[in-house]
């Protein structure tokens, strides 16, 4: 069985032929889809630092398996375990606020009633120019028009405009 598999996918020393790399690609495409289904859509939409980390490692593992720089089956097994653990952690964070805060962090209020919280801005490693850009990206003309701006756990600034009178 192993000899047949090595003949189809090639050796794991980076010297696989074009046909063998194509065979690896044919195996990795459904495997990648399986990983995305196991992990869930959120993982690959880059919402949290953990999600980004998992997406990078999965991509790296699949790349190394594709080029033969890592043994195919062990690389796929390790990748699937990582994705499954990420999924279990995501499910656990839904049930535990403490774990959720540890893994995802907590949102930080940067602007309240048109006033910038400079301490929160500094703690978030964000400049005032970054904040103003984020506010403009949300179609607001300035801080004075913002009721609430929050640096969310996923790294995006959400903006609630002041109510128009």
C-alpha positions as CSV (number, residue, x, y, z in Angstrom):
1,X,0.0,0.0,0.0
2,X,2.7,2.5,1.0
3,X,4.7,1.7,-2.2
4,X,1.6,2.5,-4.3
5,X,1.0,5.7,-2.4
6,X,4.7,6.9,-2.8
7,X,4.5,6.1,-6.6
8,X,1.3,8.2,-6.9
9,X,2.3,11.2,-4.7
10,X,6.1,11.0,-4.9
11,X,8.7,11.1,-2.2
12,X,8.7,13.6,0.7
13,X,12.1,15.1,-0.2
14,X,10.9,17.8,-2.6
15,X,11.8,15.8,-5.7
16,X,8.2,14.8,-6.8
17,X,7.5,14.9,-10.5
18,X,4.9,17.1,-12.1
19,X,2.4,14.3,-12.2
20,X,3.0,13.5,-8.6
21,X,2.6,17.2,-7.6
22,X,-0.7,17.1,-9.5
23,X,-1.8,14.0,-7.6
24,X,-0.9,15.9,-4.4
25,X,-3.0,18.8,-5.5
26,X,-5.9,16.5,-6.3
27,X,-5.7,15.2,-2.7
28,X,-5.2,18.5,-1.1
29,X,-8.1,20.3,-2.6
30,X,-10.8,18.1,-1.0
31,X,-8.6,18.0,2.2
32,X,-8.6,21.8,2.3
33,X,-12.4,21.9,1.8
34,X,-12.7,19.4,4.6
35,X,-10.6,21.6,6.9
36,X,-12.7,24.6,6.1
37,X,-15.9,22.7,6.8
38,X,-14.5,21.3,10.1
39,X,-13.2,24.7,11.2
40,X,-16.2,26.7,10.1
41,X,-16.4,29.8,8.0
42,X,-15.2,32.1,10.8
43,X,-11.7,30.7,10.8
44,X,-10.9,31.7,7.3
45,X,-12.6,35.1,7.5
46,X,-9.8,36.5,9.7
47,X,-11.8,37.7,12.6
48,X,-9.5,37.1,15.5
49,X,-5.7,36.8,15.9
50,X,-6.3,33.1,16.7
51,X,-8.2,32.6,13.5
52,X,-5.5,34.3,11.5
53,X,-2.8,32.1,13.2
54,X,-4.7,28.9,12.4
55,X,-5.3,30.0,8.8
56,X,-1.6,30.7,8.3
57,X,-0.5,27.4,9.8
58,X,-3.1,25.5,7.8
59,X,-1.9,27.2,4.6
60,X,1.8,26.6,5.5
61,X,1.1,22.9,6.3
62,X,-0.8,22.3,3.1
63,X,1.9,24.2,1.1
64,X,4.7,22.0,2.6
65,X,2.6,18.9,1.9
66,X,2.0,20.0,-1.6
67,X,5.7,20.6,-2.4
68,X,6.9,17.5,-0.6
69,X,8.9,19.5,2.0
70,X,6.9,17.6,4.7
71,X,5.6,14.0,4.6
72,X,2.1,14.1,3.1
73,X,0.1,12.0,5.5
74,X,1.6,13.3,8.8
75,X,1.3,16.9,7.6
76,X,-2.4,16.3,6.8
77,X,-3.0,14.6,10.1
78,X,-1.4,17.4,12.0
79,X,-3.3,20.0,10.1
80,X,-6.6,18.3,10.7
81,X,-5.9,18.0,14.4
82,X,-5.1,21.7,14.5
83,X,-8.3,22.6,12.7
84,X,-10.3,20.3,15.0
85,X,-8.7,21.8,18.1
86,X,-9.5,25.3,16.9
87,X,-13.1,24.3,16.3
88,X,-13.3,22.8,19.8
89,X,-11.8,26.0,21.3
90,X,-14.2,28.2,19.4
91,X,-17.1,26.1,20.7
92,X,-15.7,26.3,24.2
93,X,-15.4,30.1,24.0
94,X,-19.1,30.3,23.3
95,X,-19.8,28.7,26.7
96,X,-17.1,30.4,28.8
97,X,-16.8,34.2,29.0
98,X,-13.4,33.8,30.8
99,X,-12.0,31.6,28.0
100,X,-13.5,33.9,25.4
101,X,-11.7,36.9,26.9
102,X,-8.4,35.0,27.1
103,X,-8.6,33.8,23.5
104,X,-10.3,36.7,21.8
105,X,-9.6,39.7,24.1
106,X,-12.2,42.3,24.9
107,X,-13.5,45.3,23.0
108,X,-12.0,48.7,24.0
109,X,-14.0,52.0,23.8
110,X,-11.9,54.6,22.0
111,X,-14.5,57.4,21.7
112,X,-17.6,58.2,23.7
113,X,-19.8,61.1,23.0
114,X,-17.3,62.7,20.6
115,X,-14.4,62.6,23.1
116,X,-11.3,60.4,22.4
117,X,-10.1,58.2,25.3
118,X,-6.4,58.8,24.8
119,X,-5.5,56.2,27.4
120,X,-7.5,53.5,25.6
121,X,-6.0,54.7,22.3
122,X,-2.5,54.3,23.7
123,X,-3.3,50.9,25.3
124,X,-4.6,49.7,21.9
125,X,-1.4,50.8,20.2
126,X,-3.4,53.0,17.9
127,X,-2.6,56.6,16.8
128,X,-5.1,59.3,16.5
129,X,-4.6,59.3,12.8
130,X,-5.5,55.5,12.7
131,X,-8.6,56.3,14.7
132,X,-9.6,59.1,12.4
133,X,-9.1,56.9,9.4
134,X,-11.3,54.2,10.9
135,X,-14.0,56.7,11.6
136,X,-13.8,58.0,8.0
137,X,-14.0,54.4,6.7
138,X,-17.3,54.2,8.5
139,X,-18.5,57.2,6.6
140,X,-18.3,59.7,9.5
141,X,-16.6,63.1,9.0
142,X,-15.0,63.4,12.4
143,X,-14.8,62.4,16.1
144,X,-17.4,65.1,17.0
145,X,-20.0,63.1,15.2
146,X,-19.3,59.8,16.9
147,X,-21.4,58.6,19.9
148,X,-19.2,55.5,20.3
149,X,-16.2,54.0,18.6
150,X,-15.0,50.7,19.8
151,X,-11.8,48.7,18.9
152,X,-13.4,45.3,18.5
153,X,-11.9,42.0,19.4
154,X,-11.3,41.2,15.7
155,X,-9.2,44.3,15.2
156,X,-11.8,46.5,13.5
157,X,-13.1,49.8,14.8
158,X,-16.9,49.9,14.9
159,X,-18.5,53.4,14.9
160,X,-21.9,54.4,16.2
161,X,-22.8,57.9,15.0
162,X,-24.5,60.5,17.2
163,X,-28.2,60.7,16.6
164,X,-29.2,63.6,14.3
165,X,-31.5,66.1,16.0
